[in-house]
Amino acid sequence: MAMTYLVPVDFSKGSAAALDYAIKLAKEDRAKLLLLHVISADFAFPLGAGFADTFEILEANATKAMQALIRRKRLRPGQFRSLLVRGINPADVIVAVAKKSRAAMIVMGSHGRSGFQRFLLGSVAERTVRQADCPVMIMKK
């Protein structure tokens, strides 16, 4: 059974760098890639009318962005799978998908925030490292 490298993507430069590295690793190790995008359900507005419409728009945009990323990276069928998942805490979703898919490693980007920005926004990469059962490689942008 081939190893799987989980690559969370948020379509940023950091996640693109992580994907580039994961592609190289996968070729060397004859591993499969699992590209994951977490659609955040953590909104600052109350639930109400139009909420379902918002998710549909976010999912459609994420699907288009994922397809464009796959084309840009020239990934071929059989080399990868892609997954869009809704979740409140991206780190929790990443860890759960890694466990379920039996990922050998998570390869992810970091936004490189520090100080007050990091305090306010938190660090998905840091929380993933703390919670994951498998190794996590962080690529800085």
Helices and strands as residue ranges (DSSP letters): E 4-8, H 13-29, E 32-40, H 51-72, E 80-87, H 90-101, E 105-110, H 115-121, H 124-131, E 136-140
